[in-house]
Amino acid sequence: MAADGHAAARITKEQARHDAYSLPLDKLNPAQPELFQADAMWPYFERLRKEDPVHYCAEHEFGPYWSITKFADIMAVDTNHQVFSSDFMKGGITIAGGQQNMDPLPMFIAMDPPKHDVQRKAVQPAVAPHALAEMAPLIRERAAGILDNLPIGEEFDWVDLVSKELTAMTLATLFDAPQADRRKITYWSDVVTAAPMPGAIVETLEQKMAIFQEYHAYFTGLWNQKINAEPHFDLISMLAHHPATRDMEPREFFGNVVLLTVGGNDTTRNTISGSIYALNKNPDQYQKLRDNPGLIPSMVSETIRWQTPLAHMRRTALEDCEVGGKTIRKGDKVVMWYVSGNRDETVIDRPDEYIIDRERPRHHISFGFGIHRCVGNRLAELQLTIIWEEILKRFPKVELAGEPKRVYSTFVKGYETLPVVIPKRN
């Protein structure tokens, strides 16, 4: 999922700010994974929002693209699926156009209506309010078990022992897969979004394809079990028995598994890690939370905004159209930078600050808008709320022990590692 750290060393925040404001506007290209791994992309978006909020980048390794960087413009694109397509055959939902160097996979987030709608409805009951209410005690029990087994007074990686572990357990439950296989599922999720390169989680495209075969075979086995059994309340059974999805092609089934795996993994995992990082970087807010645990739901929403776990979504224009006074041509690639929209000072007050008791903490764009709004957003919020309720019961503080290692990606905005220490009580 990320390079071995060398990419981040190539650029500093100071250099990025200099480049962002010294380059000619038409040469500005925020879609550089090195910038995201160094957490140095902010000046690029700052300048684009001020000077050219609908911006055309003519040269990029994956072809020319438009950057949409302001909240209202992003919402206008995201809610207009009649003009801006997610279809995987037209390029899908990432700037790279499907999986890098691979044939794009069909999945409902990368489809337009009506097919998108019926496939989404097939899995929606798994994350409906009554389902989440039933799942909450199990999530709480697991969160408590994870936290009770953490080392005290010793440095450890929060991503590995907490963020990955809780989301892996929940994903395995949603798929009705054995808990013993939970880390396979999150590993496969990481492989999906990884760019093959030396030192990364996958180093070559051939290695990535071999892992995909294993991933595909595993879930085909689950499908075969479910299709020949009574319907059950899990994602695979729902796909296997729903009239709109039970006859789908194997490649389409696998595409939806990939979508549900990545969607269920990255948002929650990286926001759990992001909450630890943000609270430590804003100790006044951490104190506010400790003094008033009733702020947890508000803090969760603020972290989802501040972190923005998926940095962008891409669309393809189906016809000539206008956004923000610019003419976008039929076939053009349009990238909605959620990470920038969440820092739009014309919509959000003091957007670069982390304020856990904002008046409207849910006023963010991290889950998208319109028909493709994140189907599991409430499950993500539930897991985050529960883990923080359990953290505050146990630990006066979880302290950073160093800076995180960030993901090398312009799509997943997250953390590979986050070193922390839970201080011993006096």
N, C-alpha and C positions, 0 to 999 in steps of 0.2 A: 504494500500500500504506500510505502514511502521509501525514498532513497536512504542511503546509509548515513545521511547527515551532511554529506559534502555539498549538496545543493544549497542548503541553508547558509553555509559558510561563504558562499559566493556573493551574498548580498546582505547589506546591513540596512537597518531602518533609515539611517541617515542618508545612505546612498539611494535608497528607494524614493525618499522624499525629494531629494535633489533631481533624480531622473523624472519623477512624476511632474515636476513643475518646470523643468528645463527642456524636455523634449517637445518638439512641435506637436500640437494637439492631434493632428492626423496620424502621428506615429505612436500614440499612446495605446498600449496593449495591456489591460489588467489581467488577462487570462494567462498568467505565468505561474505554474505551480511553485517555483522558487520563491515568489513573493508571498504566497500563502504559507509555505512552510516556515518562512522567517517572520510571519505575522506583520508583513511590511507592505501590504496592498492598500492600506487605508488612504494614503495620499493620492493614489491614482483615482479612487472613487470620489474622494473629496473634490478633486479638481473637475472630474467629469460632471458631478452633480451641479457644480457652480457654473461651468463654462460650456458644457456640451452634454446634457443629460441623456440625449439619444445620439449615440456616438458610433460612427462607422470605423471599424478597423479593417483595412484592406489586406493586410498581410498577417497570416497566422498559420501555424503548422497544420491546422485542421480547416483552413480556408477562411475567407472573409466573414465577419460577423458584426452585428449591431449590439452595442451594450445599452441596456435600459437600466438606469441607475437611480431613478427617483421613485418614491413610494407610489404616487398616483399613476405614473406611467406603467409601472410594473403591474399594478392592479388592473389597468385598462387592457394590457396584453393578456394577462392571466385569465381574465373573465371573458375573453372574446375568442372562444374556441372555434367559432365559425370562420374566423380569418387566420388565426394562429394555431397551426396544427402541431400535435404531439406525435403524430403517426411515426412508428419506427421505420417505415419504408421511406419516409421523407427526411429522416435524420434523427428522430427520437427526441430525447429530453436532455442530452448533454452536449456540450460544445464539441466534443470529439465525434459525435454522431454514432450513438450506440456504444458498444464495447470497443475500445481502441483496437484497431487492426483486426477486428472480428466482424462477422456478419451480425447485423443487429438482431436482437431477440424480440419477438412479439411479447408484449405484456400490457396489462390494461392501462397503466399510466402512459404508455407510449402508443395509445390508440385514440381515435376520435369516436364520438357517438355515431351510431348507436351501440357499437360493439363494446366500447369502453364502459358504458353505463350498465349493461347486463352482467359483465364480468365483475365489475366492482361490487354490484349488489350481491353477487354470489358469496363473497367473503365478508361483507359488512356486518352480518350478525355476530361474528367472532369478537368484534370490538364495540358492539352496541352497549348502551348503559347498563342493561341488566347483566350482560356477560361480564363487564368490568366489575360490577358489584360482587359477582360470584368469585371473580379472580382475586380481588383485593386481599382477602385474608391469606391466601397462598403467597402472594407477593410479599406481604408483610412478614410472614413466617420465614421466607427465604432471606429477605433483607436483614432480619434480626440475626439469622444464622451466619450470614456473611460477616456482619459487623462484629459479632461476638468472637469470631475466630481471627480477627486482625491482630497483628503484633503491636504491642504498646511500647513506646519509647524506642522503636527501631524504624529506620527508613524502609519504606516499601513502595511499590508502584500501584497507585490508586486505580489506574486504568485496568490493570490485570486482575487485581484481587477484588475490586468492587464493581466498577462500571461494566466491564465485560461479563463478569460473573452473573450479575443480576439480569442483564439483558439476555444473556445466553440461556439462563433458566427459563425466562418468560417465553423466548422464541421456541424452545423445545416443547413447552406446554402448548403453545398455539398450534404447532405442527403435530402434536401428539407423538413426538419423537422421544426415544429414551433419553433421560437426563445425562446418561453416560456419554451421549453423542453431542452434547450442547456446544462444546468448544469447536467441534467440526463445523457446525453451522455458522458460527461467527467467523471462523477462519475462512470459510468459503465466501462469506460476505465481504471480507477484506480483499480477497483475491479478485472478486468481481470488479471493484473500483480501482484496482492497482494498475499502474503503468509499469510494464516490465522494464527493468533496468538493473544493472549490477548493484547488489546490496539491498534490493527491495524484497518484499515478501515473495514475489515471483521475479525471476531474472530474465526470462525469455518468454516469447509468445508460446513456444512449444510447451514449456512447463505450465503455463497458464491453461492451455487447452487440455493438457493431461489432467490437471486438477478439476477442470470443468467436467470431464468425463466421469470422474469419481463422484462429483457433486450430483450430476445428472442421474447416475445409476442409483445413488442412495435414495433420491426422492422418487424415482420411478418405482423402486421397491415399496416405498410408503404408499404411493398411488395404487399399486397392485393390491396391497393389503386392504386399502380402504374401499376400492371399487367393488370388491367381493365380500364386503361386510355390511352390516347395517349402518345407516347414516349416523355420524357422530358429530359432536360439536367442536370440531377442529378445522383448521384451514384446508388441509388436504382432503378430508372427507367432504367438506362443503363444495370444493371444486369437483370432486369425483362424482357427486350425486346431484348437483344443481343442473336443471335442464339446459341452461345456457352454456355450461362449461364441461359437462361430462363427456362430450364427444370431441373436445378440442384436440388438436394435433399435439403429439408429445413435445414438440419444440415450443408450442404456445404454453403448455402446462409448465414447462421448465422456465420459460420467461417470467411467468407469474410467480413461481417459487423464488426466482432471483429477486424480483421486485419486493416481495413480502419479506424476504430475508434481509435485504439491504435496508428497506424501510423500517423494519422492526429493530434493526441493530444500531445504525449510525446515529439517528436522531437522539435516542435515549442515552446511549452510551456516551456520546460526546457532550451532551448537556449535563449529565451527572458529573463528568470530569470538569466541564466548564464551570459548574457551580462552585466547586472547590477552589478553582483558580481565581474566579471572579471575587469570591468572598475574601480570599486572602489578599488580593490586590486592593480591596476596598474594606479595610478593617472596621471602619465605622458602620458599614452595612452588615458585616458579620456580627458586630456587637448588637446592632438593632435586631437582628434575627434571633440571637440568643436571648435577648431581653423579651422578645415577643414572638414565640413560635407560631402565633396566629398569622404571621406574615409569610409562612411557607408557600401557600398557593401563589401569592403575588411574586415572591422571589423566584419561583419556578418559571412563571411567565416572563419575568424580566431576564432570566438567564437564557431562556429560549430565544428571546430577541437579541440579547447582547452576544450570545454565542453564534447564533445562526448556523446550525449544524450542517445544512446543505447550502453551499454558497450560491448556487445558481440553478436555474432550470432553463432549458432551451426550447424554442418553438421555431417553426418554419412558416413563413407567410404564404398563404394560399392565393393571394391576390395583391395587387398594388394597394397600399394603404398609407395613412398618415399617423404618426405617433410623435407627439411633442413638436409639431411643426416640420418634421422630417418625412420625406417620402421613402417608404420601405417598399421594395419591389417584390413581386411574386417570386417565390423560391429563395428569398434571402433568409439567412440564419439570424435569429433574434434571441439574445441571451438576456434573461431577466436576472439581474444580480440582487438576489434577496439580501445578501450581506451588505450591500450598499443601501437598499431601500430601508433597512432597519436602522440606518444612521442618517436618515434624511431629516435635517434640522428644520425643514419647513413643515413637517408633519409631527415629529416627535421632539419634545422639549429636551434640551441637553442630551442628545442621543448618544454621544460618546461616553457619557457617565453611566455607571451601574447603580441604579436607584431602586431598591427592592420594594418600596412603598409608593410607586408611581400611582397617579390617579387612574390611569387606564393601562395596566400592565399587559393586558392581552391584545393591545393595539400594536400588533407586529405582523410581519409578512413571512415568518419562517416556515409556516405550514402551507403557504400558497393560498390562492383564492380560486373560486369557481369550481368547475366539475372535478378538477384534479387536486383539490385541497386534500392534504394528507389524511388518509382514511383512519390511521391509528393515532391521531393527535391526542385524543383523550387518554389512550393507554400510556403514551409517553408521559403525559402530565401526571397520571396516577402513579407510575413507578417513581418519578422524581419526588412527588409529594411524600410517598411512603418512605423512601430511603432517607429523606431529610427529617421526617418525624422520628425515625429510629436513630439517626445520628445524634440529634439533639437530646434524646433521652440518655445517651451513653457517654458522649465525649464533650468536654468543655470546648475543645477546638480540634480541628484537623489542620495541621500547619504544612505549608509548602516547604520542601527540603531542597528545592532547586527549580529551574525553569523546565517546562514540559518540552518534549520532542513532538513537534507537530507533523501532521500528515502532509505528504507531498502530493497535493491535488488541488485543482480549482473547483472540484465538485463537492467532495466531502471535506468539511472544515472541522477538523478534530485533532485528537491527541493520540499519539502512539504510546507515550509514557508520561506519567505525572508523579514525580517523587514527593512523598509526603511523610510526615511523622505525626503520630498521635501522642502528645506528651503524657508522661506518667503523672498521675494525680499526686499532689503533695501529701 
